[in-house]
Amino acid sequence: MKVEIERTEDGEAFFRLPDEYLADLKWQDGDLIEWIDNKDGTWTLRKSSVASTAD
């Protein structure tokens, strides 16, 4: 899946995932996501086992 990288007014990068992907992945707003460099120009994203500190 390819997604467009967007930026907030403060310049922070983010991207949006369709709701059906979030449901399939069981991800929610505030979850911490690990970025794993596959060393081939791609990245694997997975939900972190570390608890989120977001309110």
C-alpha positions in Angstrom: 0.0 0.0 0.0 1.3 3.5 -0.8 0.2 6.5 1.1 0.9 10.2 0.7 3.0 11.8 3.4 1.4 15.0 4.7 2.7 17.7 7.0 1.1 19.6 9.9 1.3 23.4 10.1 4.3 22.8 12.4 6.0 20.6 9.7 5.5 17.3 11.5 5.1 14.5 8.9 2.1 12.1 9.1 -0.1 9.9 6.9 -3.6 8.6 6.9 -4.7 5.0 6.8 -8.2 4.0 5.6 -10.6 3.0 8.4 -10.8 -0.6 7.0 -7.0 -1.0 7.4 -7.1 0.3 10.9 -9.9 -2.1 11.8 -8.0 -5.0 10.3 -4.8 -4.1 12.1 -6.7 -3.3 15.4 -4.9 0.1 15.5 -6.4 3.1 17.2 -5.6 6.8 17.5 -2.8 7.2 20.1 -1.2 3.7 19.4 2.5 3.8 19.2 3.8 2.4 15.9 7.3 0.9 15.4 9.0 1.7 12.1 11.3 -1.1 11.1 13.8 -0.4 8.2 13.9 -3.4 5.9 17.2 -2.1 4.4 15.7 -2.3 0.9 14.0 1.0 0.7 10.8 -0.2 2.4 9.6 -0.1 5.9 7.5 -2.4 8.1 5.1 -0.8 10.6 3.8 -2.6 13.6 1.9 -1.7 16.7 4.4 -1.3 19.6 4.1 -3.5 22.7 5.1 -0.4 24.8 2.1 1.4 26.3 1.3 4.7 24.8 1.7 7.8 27.0 -0.9 9.8 25.0 -3.9 11.1 26.9 
